[in-house]
Amino acid sequence: MSACTSPSTAATRAAPARTHGVWFAWLARMVRTVSTRGHLAEMDDRMLRDVGLDPIEARREMMRKPWDV
């Protein structure tokens, strides 16, 4: 048997790496979403109007689940 790795074995090892990359990207997106929605909580009415939201819309956005993007 050859000491080289067969293509199917190399592909099998690469699959978890891709899965981890997808998982990390998803997690980073959730953290960014929570952070961004948290910034809305710190804004006053004037600042919310500047970004095109009213307080009710901002509160609704803040209450959404992180995966609801």
N, C-alpha and C positions, 0 to 999 in steps of 0.2 A: 504494500500500500504506500502511496506517495505521502511525503511529509507536507505537501501543499494542502491548503484548505480547499475543499470542493466549493464550487459556486453556490450550491444550495445551502451549505453550512454558513458561508459568509453572509448570505441573504438573511438567514435565520438570526444571525447575531445583529444585523443592522436593523431588523424590525423593532426590537425593544428600544433601540436608540431613537428611532423615529417616534415611537410611542411616547417616550420620555419627553421628546421635543414638543410634541403636540400637547401633552399634559402640562408642561411648563408654560407654553404659550397660553393655554386656557387659564391656568392659575394666575399668570401675570395680568391677563385681561380682567379677571374677577377683582384682583387687588386694585387695578386702575379704576374700575367701575365704582367700587366702594369708596375709593379716595375722592373721585370726582363728585360723586353724589354727596359725600361728606362736605365738600367745599360749598355746595348749595346751601347747606344748613348754616354756614357762617355768613352768608350774604344777607344784606338788608334789602328792603323793598326796592330802593333805588338801583342797587347793583343788579338785582334780579331783572328789573325792567331793561337795564342796559344789555343784558344777554337775551332779552326777548321772552322772559318768563314772568308770570305773576306768582304771588306766594302760594296759591293753591296748586298750580302746575308744578312748582318746585317741590312742594311737600309730597305730591303724588309721585314725582320722580324719585325722591329720597326714600320712599316706602317700597319701591320695587326691589325684588330679589336681585342679588348680584348677577345671576345667570340670565336674568331677563333684560337682555340688551337689544 
